[in-house]
Amino acid sequence: MKDHTDCRRGFHWSSRAWYADAVKESKVIFGMFHKDGGTRNEMNMIWEELGGRIVPKLGVYDDAWSALSLFTDLIDCLAEVDSQNITEEQFVTILKNCGFEDLTEYENPHDAGEIEMKDARDTLHRIVADAKEDDLERAQHTFRGLDKAMMQKEYRQSGRNRQDVLDAHLRRRREWEAANSLLNQLLIGG
């Protein structure tokens, strides 16, 4: 089991943080956090529509399962409200009662007065617009008809095959699409 002695119980309330408009989801991330701010193990409670009602759902990735054993008090409290569709506020109260520290950033740590927001918006849009060029289609066009020897010459014994190269281009395109979407949400409000 992982050692959590250098950690503290904490939570981030996404829908109440300064960036809530960009996130646009009802979620509380909680778990074991390093005292210097990093995370050790985290899980989340999200609220989603199910059967016409908003209901909470616990999500835990396998790298945080060891932390579950540290939260028996929390699990016991949740058992007491089983099937009651508790709200975010009620869940946060339970977390606080179980000794979780509120680590939510309620105020934007970036001082908007330090930079001209319009210039920043314009610069970011220009960067994203320049990067919108579709690398995946370019890569597919480039590699049509290339045999293994030509690929080897092109990539100089890198060990990468055609599918590796195409997968890398596809990942890059998805990253840019996500960045563009986030920029639109954060800077333009749309």
Buried (B, 14 or more C-beta within 10 A) or exposed (E): EBEBEEBBBBBBBBBBBEBBEBEEEBBBBBBBBEEEEEBBBBBBBBBEEEEEEEBBEEEBEEEBEBBBEBBEEBEEBBEEEEEEEBEBEEBBEBBEEBEBEEBBEEEEEEEEEEEEEEEEBEEBBEBBEEBEEEBBEEBBEBBEEBEEEEBBEBBEEEEBEBEEBBBBBBEBBEEBEEBBEBBBBEBEEE
